[in-house]
Amino acid sequence: MPVAGQRDPDQVHSVLTEWLGRQVAADDVVITNLVVPQASGFSNETFLFDAAWGGEQHALVLRSQPQRHALFPEIDLLEQQYLSMKLLGEHSNVPVARVRWAESDRRWLDAPFFVMDRLDGLVPGDNPPYMVESFVVDMDPATRRAWHSNAIEAMTRVGRVDWQTAGFGHLDKAHHGPLGPEQRRGYFRHYLDWATEGTTHPVVHPAFDQLLATWPDDGDRVELCWGDSRPGNQMFSGTEVIGVFDWEMVSLGNAESDLGWWLFLQRYHTTGVGVPLLDGLLDHDATVAEWERHMGRSARHVEFYEQLAGFQFCLVMIRLAEMMEFPEMAVHNPVAEITCDLIGIPRP
């Protein structure tokens, strides 16, 4: 379910018509089919729409920062998402949609936003979970395995980007410490304090203590990390990945963190919702082996990074619980249960 209901679609239609007319220097802009997708996404408002000007039709997507709710303590939509996609499109083989325009002036939609081309393909959704109902379920096992292998390979393309040459130096968040493990620890300490607002949480605080005690010294690996690495943030044509999106968690660090997040989300979409892994999909060990094959190295700290993914997802759940005004969900949810079991702390 996307972040929705924060803006009146009719108002967005009116504002967008005027704004887009200025971008393309045309007074005949017509916007139709303005909708909010319902399959997935929590952290940004997303609008799909068609636009016509100068006798041509364009299928577009608008993404904006949420007005009221935030899942992350540091949000810069244009630097994290728009710029990441722009740089990847120009300097890598990571498949991303073409970004068109970015707007930082808040007078239009009360928040920054950007517009990109809309790709034509299929996305495995979260609601219902793609392991339960999706085009993936309809595949035969051999096709499903090819689909899954391609999805993992596309994830590893991010970690193989020469981020310095591509211009991702702005992701060095020195205010959290030197680039590497210290910066990651500083960020997550800040995230923990921000999400819990000074209150003690029975899962995330003991989990973070345990993570601090086992944090690997892997500062020799500083790579581009997608952050929200999962099939639900990829678009497919058949078994081929044609789009990688949702870059609000992009960072610099060990690319094993993307593998850890991928594995945790796969665990969540099976164990967490009470369904088995679909026949043909790569299990935990096969996924690690596939990642290692494409990255050309061993995943030395994958257990830690899957635990870190669970901790981070728990922080997201705390924020979602506040967003949905359902305080019990901040503690009692499948994400917290899986995280406790992985890290070895008691379930609340």
C-alpha positions, -999 to 999 in steps of 0.1 A, spaced: 0 0 0 15 34 -10 15 65 11 -18 80 -1 -45 104 9 -21 131 17 -29 152 -13 -61 158 -32 -57 142 -66 -78 170 -82 -55 196 -68 -25 176 -80 -41 175 -114 -45 212 -116 -11 220 -102 7 194 -123 -9 207 -155 4 242 -150 38 230 -138 43 206 -167 33 233 -191 62 254 -179 87 225 -182 78 217 -218 70 253 -228 36 244 -240 1 257 -233 -18 226 -245 -8 201 -218 -36 177 -210 -32 152 -181 -54 121 -179 -56 89 -159 -40 103 -127 -40 74 -102 -22 62 -71 -9 26 -75 -21 2 -47 3 -27 -49 33 -15 -29 54 13 -14 52 32 19 77 60 19 68 83 -9 36 95 -26 34 82 -61 11 93 -90 8 76 -123 -5 97 -152 -6 102 -189 2 136 -204 -2 150 -239 14 181 -255 24 190 -289 5 162 -304 24 135 -285 14 112 -256 37 104 -226 33 79 -198 48 94 -167 53 89 -129 55 116 -102 71 109 -69 70 133 -40 81 135 -4 53 127 20 38 157 37 30 142 71 47 109 76 83 99 73 98 64 76 134 76 77 151 104 97 169 119 68 150 124 36 161 142 5 140 129 -24 159 148 -51 194 138 -39 186 102 -29 161 91 -56 162 116 -86 199 120 -86 206 83 -80 185 73 -110 200 101 -131 235 90 -123 228 53 -127 211 60 -161 242 79 -173 270 58 -158 259 22 -152 241 -8 -166 216 -7 -138 182 -5 -155 163 26 -143 135 47 -157 145 79 -175 141 108 -151 127 140 -167 124 169 -143 130 176 -106 113 204 -86 126 217 -53 102 247 -50 77 237 -24 51 261 -36 38 236 -61 30 205 -40 43 216 -6 73 192 -10 100 184 -35 91 160 -64 103 146 -96 88 132 -128 101 102 -147 90 80 -176 67 51 -168 80 17 -177 57 -9 -191 62 -42 -172 51 -63 -142 61 -57 -105 57 -84 -78 36 -66 -52 33 -65 -15 -5 -64 -12 -12 -92 -17 23 -107 -12 38 -118 -44 45 -153 -29 7 -157 -26 -8 -140 -57 12 -126 -86 26 -133 -120 54 -151 -102 30 -177 -88 17 -183 -123 52 -192 -136 64 -228 -140 94 -236 -117 120 -234 -145 108 -200 -155 105 -189 -119 142 -198 -113 153 -178 -143 133 -149 -131 148 -151 -96 183 -155 -109 179 -124 -131 165 -104 -102 195 -112 -80 219 -104 -108 203 -70 -113 207 -63 -76 244 -71 -78 248 -46 -106 243 -18 -80 272 -30 -59 294 -32 -89 289 4 -99 321 26 -98 303 50 -74 332 75 -73 334 78 -111 297 79 -114 295 109 -90 279 94 -58 303 111 -34 274 131 -20 263 99 -2 292 102 21 273 113 53 303 125 72 282 139 100 276 103 111 313 95 111 340 84 87 329 65 56 326 28 64 313 9 95 316 39 118 293 60 96 268 31 94 268 27 131 263 65 136 234 66 111 216 37 128 222 51 162 206 83 150 177 64 133 171 44 166 169 75 187 146 93 162 122 64 157 118 56 194 117 92 206 136 85 238 115 55 249 129 20 254 117 -6 229 118 -43 238 132 -54 205 152 -27 188 173 -16 218 186 -50 227 189 -59 190 212 -28 185 233 -37 215 239 -71 200 247 -57 166 272 -33 181 289 -62 198 292 -82 165 297 -54 139 323 -65 113 353 -45 106 347 -44 68 357 -8 60 377 -22 31 344 -26 12 328 7 4 303 2 -24 270 16 -37 242 1 -17 206 2 -31 191 -1 3 156 -14 -4 168 -44 -25 139 -68 -32 119 -80 -62 91 -57 -53 113 -28 -63 120 -42 -97 100 -43 -129 100 -72 -152 93 -80 -188 90 -118 -188 120 -129 -167 141 -99 -175 146 -69 -152 137 -37 -170 136 -13 -140 151 -9 -106 135 17 -84 129 31 -48 163 46 -39 153 63 -6 176 40 13 206 44 -10 240 46 8 277 38 7 289 7 25 294 -30 21 272 -43 -7 265 -74 15 239 -52 32 218 -54 0 221 -92 1 211 -92 38 180 -70 31 171 -92 2 173 -124 23 154 -109 52 126 -97 29 124 -132 14 122 -146 49 95 -122 57 75 -130 26 76 -167 34 79 -173 71 64 -140 80 32 -146 61 31 -183 66 37 -195 31 65 -217 17 91 -206 -8 77 -211 -43 91 -241 -62 120 -229 -84 130 -198 -63 165 -198 -49 166 -205 -12 189 -187 13 221 -206 5 215 -206 -33 208 -168 -32 241 -162 -14 259 -184 -39 243 -165 -68 253 -132 -53 289 -144 -47 291 -156 -83 281 -122 -97 301 -101 -72 332 -123 -76 338 -126 -39 326 -144 -7 298 -130 14 317 -130 46 292 -112 68 259 -121 54 245 -134 87 252 -100 103 237 -80 75 205 -100 75 203 -93 113 209 -56 106 182 -57 79 157 -71 105 167 -43 130 162 -16 103 129 -31 93 118 -30 129 125 7 130 104 11 98 76 -9 116 77 15 145 72 44 122 44 26 103 26 19 136 26 56 143 14 64 108 -14 39 110 -22 48 147 -18 12 157 7 13 186 7 -25 192 21 -30 158 53 -12 168 63 -42 190 41 -72 179 46 -80 143 62 -107 121 92 -85 114 101 -82 151 95 -119 157 119 -129 128 145 -103 140 144 -116 176 149 -152 164 178 -142 140 197 -121 166 189 -144 195 170 -122 218 137 -130 235 105 -122 217 84 -96 236 
